[in-house]
């Protein structure tokens, strides 16, 4: 990331990207004020795993309903 992108982020020139970055940073800081870093990392990993498994199940159901031969979605 170059300095122009950082300046654009800080000055909120792209409001959607700035909101996501600063919202995630605020959430991370609030989580770290309540829980330990190990717990926060474990919860983030669990959330990512849940999203991945949900996506895999969704694609499997979609493939079964449409009777397509797309294969594994993470290939």
N, CA, C and O of each residue as an XYZ file, in Angstrom:
300
protein
N       0.855     -1.169      0.000
C       0.000      0.000      0.000
C       0.903      1.234      0.000
O       1.767      1.374      0.866
N       0.708      2.107     -0.948
C       1.555      3.291     -1.007
C       0.954      4.418     -0.174
O      -0.152      4.297      0.353
N       1.693      5.503     -0.065
C       1.279      6.603      0.808
C       0.016      7.297      0.300
O      -0.757      7.820      1.102
N      -0.209      7.313     -1.015
C      -1.416      7.944     -1.545
C      -2.667      7.187     -1.100
O      -3.683      7.798     -0.768
N      -2.590      5.871     -1.096
C      -3.741      5.076     -0.659
C      -4.007      5.271      0.826
O      -5.162      5.302      1.249
N      -2.947      5.403      1.624
C      -3.115      5.636      3.059
C      -3.745      7.006      3.296
O      -4.636      7.146      4.133
N      -3.282      8.016      2.559
C      -3.854      9.357      2.689
C      -5.324      9.349      2.271
O      -6.154      9.968      2.937
N      -5.655      8.664      1.187
C      -7.052      8.552      0.754
C      -7.900      7.863      1.820
O      -9.059      8.222      2.032
N      -7.320      6.883      2.478
C      -8.038      6.157      3.528
C      -8.281      7.049      4.740
O      -9.384      7.067      5.287
N      -7.266      7.785      5.158
C      -7.376      8.635      6.348
C      -8.307      9.816      6.100
O      -9.068     10.197      6.989
N      -8.257     10.404      4.899
C      -9.109     11.547      4.587
C     -10.501     11.153      4.102
O     -11.269     12.023      3.692
N     -10.841      9.888      4.138
C     -12.169      9.371      3.812
C     -12.585      9.755      2.396
O     -13.736     10.127      2.171
N     -11.658      9.670      1.438
C     -12.017      9.953      0.044
C     -12.826      8.796     -0.546
O     -13.686      9.011     -1.400
N     -12.555      7.588     -0.098
C     -13.365      6.417     -0.449
C     -14.061      5.990      0.837
O     -13.504      5.230      1.629
N     -15.275      6.478      1.039
C     -15.946      6.310      2.325
C     -16.229      4.852      2.662
O     -16.154      4.461      3.827
N     -16.551      4.052      1.666
C     -16.872      2.657      1.950
C     -15.649      1.908      2.457
O     -15.737      1.195      3.457
N     -14.515      2.054      1.789
C     -13.285      1.376      2.207
C     -12.808      1.903      3.562
O     -12.382      1.123      4.413
N     -12.877      3.216      3.764
C     -12.445      3.802      5.037
C     -13.330      3.317      6.181
O     -12.840      3.028      7.273
N     -14.620      3.232      5.928
C     -15.538      2.751      6.956
C     -15.267      1.314      7.350
O     -15.310      0.972      8.531
N     -14.988      0.468      6.364
C     -14.700     -0.940      6.648
C     -13.404     -1.066      7.446
O     -13.347     -1.806      8.428
N     -12.362     -0.342      7.024
C     -11.062     -0.443      7.692
C     -11.135      0.079      9.122
O     -10.674     -0.590     10.047
N     -11.703      1.254      9.311
C     -11.759      1.820     10.648
C     -12.778      1.110     11.529
O     -12.585      1.024     12.742
N     -13.850      0.604     10.950
C     -14.800     -0.188     11.736
C     -14.183     -1.485     12.226
O     -14.377     -1.875     13.377
N     -13.430     -2.162     11.345
C     -12.757     -3.393     11.749
C     -11.679     -3.104     12.789
O     -11.490     -3.883     13.722
N     -10.971     -1.984     12.630
C      -9.942     -1.611     13.615
C     -10.569     -1.312     14.966
O     -10.042     -1.727     15.998
N     -11.683     -0.600     14.972
C     -12.371     -0.295     16.226
C     -12.884     -1.567     16.894
O     -12.762     -1.731     18.107
N     -13.453     -2.457     16.101
C     -13.933     -3.733     16.637
C     -12.786     -4.541     17.237
O     -12.934     -5.133     18.307
N     -11.637     -4.568     16.548
C     -10.482     -5.295     17.051
C      -9.981     -4.689     18.353
O      -9.673     -5.425     19.292
N      -9.892     -3.372     18.432
C      -9.426     -2.732     19.660
C     -10.395     -2.945     20.819
O      -9.965     -3.180     21.949
N     -11.682     -2.867     20.553
C     -12.666     -3.128     21.611
C     -12.618     -4.581     22.072
O     -12.759     -4.865     23.261
N     -12.421     -5.490     21.138
C     -12.315     -6.906     21.496
C     -11.074     -7.159     22.343
O     -11.118     -7.924     23.306
N      -9.970     -6.517     21.983
C      -8.738     -6.698     22.744
C      -8.812     -6.063     24.127
O      -8.079     -6.471     25.028
N      -9.682     -5.073     24.314
C      -9.825     -4.484     25.639
C     -10.621     -5.391     26.579
O     -10.520     -5.271     27.800
N     -11.415     -6.300     26.002
C     -12.239     -7.193     26.814
C     -11.601     -8.573     26.949
O     -11.601     -9.144     28.039
N     -11.056     -9.117     25.860
C     -10.509    -10.475     25.841
C      -9.013    -10.439     25.547
O      -8.466     -9.415     25.137
N      -8.374    -11.570     25.763
C      -6.953    -11.668     25.453
C      -6.751    -11.801     23.949
O      -7.690    -12.088     23.207
N      -5.528    -11.591     23.516
C      -5.222    -11.666     22.087
C      -5.414    -13.078     21.552
O      -5.772    -13.263     20.389
N      -5.176    -14.075     22.404
C      -5.369    -15.472     21.981
C      -6.856    -15.739     21.734
O      -7.215    -16.396     20.757
N      -7.709    -15.239     22.606
C      -9.152    -15.429     22.433
C      -9.665    -14.711     21.189
O     -10.475    -15.256     20.439
N      -9.192    -13.492     20.976
C      -9.630    -12.729     19.805
C      -9.196    -13.434     18.522
O      -9.983    -13.554     17.583
N      -7.945    -13.903     18.478
C      -7.474    -14.630     17.295
C      -8.267    -15.912     17.088
O      -8.584    -16.265     15.952
N      -8.592    -16.613     18.170
C      -9.361    -17.846     18.056
C     -10.771    -17.575     17.541
O     -11.280    -18.326     16.708
N     -11.406    -16.510     18.027
C     -12.748    -16.175     17.558
C     -12.744    -15.736     16.094
O     -13.666    -16.063     15.346
N     -11.717    -15.003     15.685
C     -11.613    -14.603     14.275
C     -11.435    -15.830     13.394
O     -12.063    -15.942     12.341
N     -10.568    -16.761     13.830
C     -10.359    -17.988     13.060
C     -11.642    -18.815     12.985
O     -11.954    -19.386     11.940
N     -12.379    -18.880     14.084
C     -13.639    -19.617     14.103
C     -14.666    -18.980     13.164
O     -15.405    -19.684     12.476
N     -14.709    -17.657     13.141
C     -15.638    -16.970     12.234
C     -15.271    -17.237     10.779
O     -16.153    -17.492      9.960
N     -13.987    -17.183     10.447
C     -13.552    -17.476      9.077
C     -13.858    -18.912      8.690
O     -14.279    -19.179      7.564
N     -13.651    -19.834      9.615
C     -13.962    -21.239      9.351
C     -15.461    -21.432      9.129
O     -15.865    -22.192      8.249
N     -16.278    -20.755      9.915
C     -17.729    -20.863      9.758
C     -18.189    -20.324      8.401
O     -19.049    -20.918      7.751
N     -17.618    -19.208      7.984
C     -17.971    -18.647      6.680
C     -17.551    -19.589      5.563
O     -18.303    -19.797      4.611
N     -16.357    -20.161      5.670
C     -15.862    -21.073      4.647
C     -16.722    -22.327      4.544
O     -17.062    -22.760      3.443
N     -17.071    -22.904      5.677
C     -17.906    -24.113      5.672
C     -19.301    -23.795      5.141
O     -19.881    -24.584      4.394
N     -19.839    -22.635      5.527
C     -21.161    -22.245      5.023
C     -21.145    -22.062      3.508
O     -22.090    -22.456      2.824
N     -20.079    -21.468      2.984
C     -19.951    -21.287      1.538
C     -19.855    -22.631      0.846
O     -20.464    -22.823     -0.207
N     -19.110    -23.563      1.407
C     -18.952    -24.901      0.818
C     -20.291    -25.646      0.797
O     -20.627    -26.289     -0.197
N     -21.050    -25.560      1.887
C     -22.361    -26.215      1.945
C     -23.321    -25.569      0.944
O     -24.073    -26.264      0.261
N     -23.291    -24.232      0.862
C     -24.143    -23.512     -0.088
C     -23.847    -23.944     -1.517
O     -24.768    -24.227     -2.284
N     -22.566    -23.996     -1.881
C     -22.200    -24.393     -3.235
C     -22.580    -25.854     -3.495
O     -22.974    -26.192     -4.612
N     -22.471    -26.718     -2.492
C     -22.868    -28.109     -2.656
C     -24.356    -28.252     -2.895
O     -24.778    -29.034     -3.747
N     -25.156    -27.504     -2.150
C     -26.611    -27.542     -2.325
C     -26.992    -26.961     -3.683
O     -27.851    -27.503     -4.378
N     -26.349    -25.861     -4.055
C     -26.617    -25.252     -5.349
C     -26.264    -26.201     -6.486
O     -26.985    -26.275     -7.481
N     -25.173    -26.917     -6.345
C     -24.757    -27.882     -7.363
C     -25.741    -29.043     -7.442
O     -26.040    -29.534     -8.531
N     -26.246    -29.484     -6.288
C     -27.202    -30.588     -6.293
C     -28.539    -30.178     -6.897
O     -29.169    -30.963     -7.605
N     -28.965    -28.971     -6.626
C     -30.253    -28.517     -7.140
C     -30.183    -28.306     -8.654
O     -31.112    -28.668     -9.376
N     -29.076    -27.717     -9.136
C     -28.943    -27.447    -10.562
C     -28.406    -28.643    -11.343
O     -28.353    -28.611    -12.572
N     -28.012    -29.685    -10.640
C     -27.476    -30.903    -11.241
C     -26.312    -30.591    -12.181
O     -26.245    -31.100    -13.300
N     -25.410    -29.757    -11.711
C     -24.233    -29.387    -12.508
C     -23.010    -30.149    -12.003
O     -23.023    -30.719    -10.912
N     -21.987    -30.148    -12.791
C     -20.731    -30.838    -12.461
C     -19.589    -29.823    -12.313
O     -18.546    -29.960    -12.952
N     -19.787    -28.841    -11.496
C     -18.774    -27.798    -11.317
C     -17.576    -28.281    -10.545
O     -16.472    -27.789    -10.775
N     -17.738    -29.210     -9.649
C     -16.637    -29.682     -8.832
C     -16.500    -28.886     -7.552
O     -17.402    -28.141     -7.170
N     -15.383    -29.047     -6.906
C     -15.119    -28.411     -5.619
C     -14.948    -26.898     -5.800
O     -14.208    -26.474     -6.688
N     -15.627    -26.059     -4.965
C     -15.538    -24.603     -5.177
C     -14.193    -23.996     -4.821
O     -13.922    -22.866     -5.226
N     -13.331    -24.696     -4.078
C     -12.052    -24.148     -3.670
C     -10.896    -24.661     -4.513
O      -9.738    -24.543     -4.113
N     -11.198    -25.233     -5.684
C     -10.108    -25.711     -6.563
C      -9.455    -24.535     -7.238
O      -8.519    -24.713     -8.018
